[in-house]
Amino acid sequence: MSPVAARGTAPQGEVLPEGRFSIIGLQGWYFGIPLERSRGVMEEIQLTRVPMAPEAVLGLTHMQGRVVTVLDLAHLLGLTGSGSAQSFFLVSDEDEQVGLLVDSVEDIVLVAPLALEAIEVELPTGVRANASGFFRWRGHKVVNLSVERLLK
């Protein structure tokens, strides 16, 4: 994945500070994760189920001497429908590293996102609750996700 310059192009809306984002795909949506919160991709992992865990918790795995919780991103965002989720995208906040089940990992871009209010698409409630802005990439709208809000 190579960095690509991109810019939000909506006619209205405040431009947010420029930053680098990893783009992930899930059920026809594209999401941007700040690069400083992105930790990589795991293709095949062994999961240990956690009895009585919340529905979004798929299980635990071991990676580089750490126990990593793996979450169903579609469930966290309230997306319904079937996707072809097969990759685990690693993210971190200040305290922990977590794997998110995604359909694809697409690119890394340098963008100046627009404020979320400028998006011309109806966002599902769970997406809007975890979103912090958006930008355009290869003709698609990419919604920036706040890792901090997502992992609360």
C-alpha distance (Angstrom), angle and dihedral (degrees) to the residues before:
residue distance angle dihedral
M1 . . .
S2 3.75 . .
P3 3.79 127.6 .
V4 3.80 112.0 -102.1
A5 3.79 126.3 -170.1
A6 3.81 112.9 -122.0
R7 3.76 135.0 163.4
G8 3.79 136.5 -158.8
T9 3.79 108.2 -111.1
A10 3.80 106.4 -173.1
P11 3.81 112.6 135.6
Q12 3.79 91.4 -127.2
G13 3.77 135.8 37.0
E14 3.73 139.9 72.6
V15 3.81 117.5 -78.1
L16 3.80 111.6 -125.6
P17 3.83 124.1 -146.8
E18 3.80 114.7 -67.8
G19 3.78 115.8 -103.3
R20 3.79 145.5 153.9
F21 3.79 119.0 -96.6
S22 3.80 136.2 -174.5
I23 3.80 110.7 -135.7
I24 3.79 118.1 -141.1
G25 3.81 128.9 -177.9
L26 3.80 126.5 -138.6
Q27 3.82 128.3 167.9
G28 3.80 94.4 -24.7
W29 3.82 94.0 -46.0
Y30 3.80 126.5 107.9
F31 3.79 120.8 -145.0
G32 3.79 131.9 -169.6
I33 3.79 120.1 -141.2
P34 3.82 116.6 -168.1
L35 3.80 107.5 -106.2
E36 3.80 91.4 -129.5
R37 3.84 87.2 62.2
S38 3.83 94.8 44.0
R39 3.81 116.7 97.2
G40 3.80 104.8 173.2
V41 3.79 143.3 -89.5
M42 3.80 133.0 -67.8
E43 3.81 115.4 -161.2
E44 3.78 103.8 -174.8
I45 3.77 123.8 18.9
Q46 3.75 138.2 160.5
L47 3.79 112.8 -121.2
T48 3.77 126.3 -154.2
R49 3.79 110.0 -151.5
V50 3.80 117.6 -128.3
P51 3.82 113.9 -139.8
M52 3.82 114.4 -127.2
A53 3.84 92.4 3.8
P54 3.81 118.9 147.6
E55 3.81 114.1 -83.0
A56 3.82 92.5 -106.9
V57 3.83 91.7 60.6
L58 3.80 108.2 91.1
G59 3.79 93.1 -179.4
L60 3.78 145.7 -85.1
T61 3.78 131.1 -68.8
H62 3.78 135.9 -176.5
M63 3.79 119.5 -119.0
Q64 3.79 128.5 170.3
G65 3.80 93.1 -23.0
R66 3.80 94.6 -46.8
V67 3.77 132.9 104.3
V68 3.82 108.6 -126.0
T69 3.80 124.5 -162.9
V70 3.81 112.8 -138.6
L71 3.82 116.9 -148.7
D72 3.81 133.9 -167.5
L73 3.82 102.0 -119.7
A74 3.82 92.6 -165.7
H75 3.80 89.9 57.4
L76 3.83 92.3 47.0
L77 3.82 90.1 52.2
G78 3.80 94.9 43.8
L79 3.81 93.2 -117.9
T80 3.77 116.0 156.3
G81 3.74 127.8 -164.2
S82 3.72 132.8 61.1
G83 3.74 125.9 -64.5
S84 3.75 133.0 174.3
A85 3.79 95.1 -111.6
Q86 3.76 108.9 175.3
S87 3.81 108.2 139.9
F88 3.76 131.1 74.1
F89 3.79 113.9 -141.4
L90 3.80 113.8 -158.8
V91 3.80 119.3 -138.1
S92 3.78 132.8 169.4
D93 3.75 139.5 -160.4
E94 3.79 124.3 -168.8
D95 3.81 94.0 -71.2
E96 3.79 111.4 31.4
Q97 3.78 149.3 14.1
V98 3.81 118.1 -124.0
G99 3.81 135.1 -175.5
L100 3.81 118.3 -133.8
L101 3.81 121.1 -158.3
V102 3.84 107.6 -126.9
D103 3.80 137.9 166.6
S104 3.80 95.5 -129.1
V105 3.77 146.8 -10.3
E106 3.80 107.0 -135.1
D107 3.79 117.3 174.4
I108 3.80 150.1 -37.0
V109 3.80 115.4 -113.3
L110 3.79 140.1 -179.0
V111 3.82 108.2 -136.7
A112 3.78 145.4 158.3
P113 3.84 99.4 -135.6
L114 3.78 124.0 -148.6
A115 3.78 125.2 -126.5
L116 3.79 113.7 -88.0
E117 3.81 91.6 -116.2
A118 3.83 89.5 69.7
I119 3.83 95.3 61.7
E120 3.81 113.6 111.2
V121 3.82 95.4 -152.8
E122 3.79 129.7 88.8
L123 3.81 106.7 -116.1
P124 3.81 123.2 -151.3
T125 3.82 111.2 -109.6
G126 3.81 94.0 -109.7
V127 3.80 92.0 50.1
R128 3.82 92.8 48.6
A129 3.83 91.4 48.4
N130 3.82 90.8 56.8
A131 3.81 99.1 36.2
S132 3.79 126.7 104.5
G133 3.81 103.0 178.1
F134 3.79 141.3 -43.4
F135 3.79 144.6 -123.6
R136 3.79 138.9 -172.8
W137 3.79 122.9 -103.9
R138 3.81 125.2 177.7
G139 3.81 91.1 -21.5
H140 3.83 94.2 -48.5
K141 3.77 130.3 108.4
V142 3.80 111.5 -121.7
V143 3.80 118.2 -159.2
N144 3.81 115.0 -147.9
L145 3.79 112.2 -132.6
S146 3.79 124.1 -149.3
V147 3.81 105.6 -133.1
E148 3.81 90.2 -161.4
R149 3.82 92.5 56.9
L150 3.79 92.6 41.4
L151 3.82 94.0 54.6
K152 3.82 96.8 45.4
